Amino acid sequence: MWFNLQYAFLVFMKSIIYKLFFFAFLSSFSLEAQQLEDKLTLTKIHFSGLKNTDESYLRKVILSEEGSLLNAGLIDQDIQNLKNLPSIIQAEALLDSSENNVQLTFNVTERNTILPKVNLGTLRNNFWFTLGLSENNFRGIGDKLLAFYQNNDGRHSGQIQFEKFRLGGTKWGAALNAYHWSSIEPLYFEEGPVSYNYDNTGIGGTLVRNFSVRRNLLLGSTLFREGYTQRDEQVLENPPGPKQFAIDKLLSKLQWNQNELNYHFFYLNGYQLNVTYQNVYSLKNPVPFNSIELRLKGFLVPESDPKINFAGRLIVGLSTNDDSPFAPFVADSHVNLRGVGNRIDRGTGQVVLNAEMRYTLKHEENWAVQWVMFTDFGSWRNPGGELSDFVDVDQFRQFVGVGARLLYLKVYGATLRLDYGIDIFNIDQQGFVLGLGQYF
């Protein structure tokens, strides 16, 4: 027995000694690698695989610089920053060294960034569709161009928008926007809902200060005219409210954007934060209107099952609390609650939480198929109401549902989306929402 104990002890000590030698070797190797890295200079940075993207644009995105010391951590960030671009679906780094000099080549795989903008939805008493085009790498330098037409229950809308990634070699960008929006809007009075034809036409510009690839600050202004015309068909026999009116307004906007999302094909990890302050000044009624809105998105691919992508979005907004039917925050299938309908409710504050589980059924080289389970929750503060409205059960709207996604990976944003949502508080309220791109 004593012999067995001695033998076991010797085996144990032998394993400990081997491990110590192994870790010492690794530490020595790591130290030598670090010392070697500190001596190597990046003499040249190349890009291969480019067809539609200008190399000068990519050099503004990466952190590595010619003439600097080799930094493996920066190269890893550069690879991810390239994969996050709309025009790049995959990227890898190749090193070619001689003596103390290194040439770095980023080999990228591009994808098309011109995408048709097609959306449509059908709900009870509401049908809408959108047709247009978006380009997320205009002229190959990261500029964006958007143009579309929308028909909402026979009313015509459209928009043209251009975003300049960088002005010359500076950290500043800019955007121009012109639009006309027409819709049928239900406004809510004490007597009941009154249906209006709503028109909003505006033109605006935005200045962008880029602090890094992932962070920027926007300062914008839009001059627009709002018009309301009471429709002939109404629920109420003698509807209250004005028959018709129009007013000119000036909107000023300050927005902070922080994008910590990382793409791997169509999978997302990380978060994105947008905080927006808006001031609207009426030229006829000089009483300022203010609003602030926070939007936070989060994504996770669990290590236990890489086919799953959890996604969540939180929207919290507050505005000047006027007791008016023209409150800014709406419940709408297009933007926050799938299946709720077209602007079925309004408020001077909102809390919206969207959550999805996206599961990949098939992932080929150029195609992928997902199914989705989702829940969309929202609560609003009534115009002139209290903050306690947010926790009033009568204000809650929650939809649950399922959906499908068909993704074409060679074109940025080419995701065909179909969702069907049902209100758990009122199962008669339900509907389909079809569109291009993920819901959020």
Secondary structure, 3 states (H helix, E strand, C coil): CHHHHHHHHHHHHHHHHHHHHHHHHHHHHHHHHHHHHHHCEEEEEEEECCCCCCHHHHHHHCCCCCCCECCHHHHHHHHHHHHCCCCEEEEEEEEEEECCEEEEEEEEEECECEEEEEEEEEECCEEEEEEEEEEEEECCCCEEEEEEEEEECCEEEEEEEEEECCCCCCCEEEEEEEEEEEEEEEEEECCEEEEEEEEEEEEEEEEEEECCCCEEEEEEEEEEEEEEEECCCCCCCCCCCCCEEEEEEEEEEEEEEEECCEEECCEEEEEEEEEEEEEEEECCCCCCEEEEEEEEEEEECCCCCCCEEEEEEEEEEEECCCCCCCCCEEECCCCCCCCCCCCCEEECEEEEEEEEEEEEEEECCCEEEEEEEEEEEEEEECCCCCHHHHHCHHHCEEEEEEEEEEEECCECCCEEEEEEEEECCCCCCEEEEEEECCCC
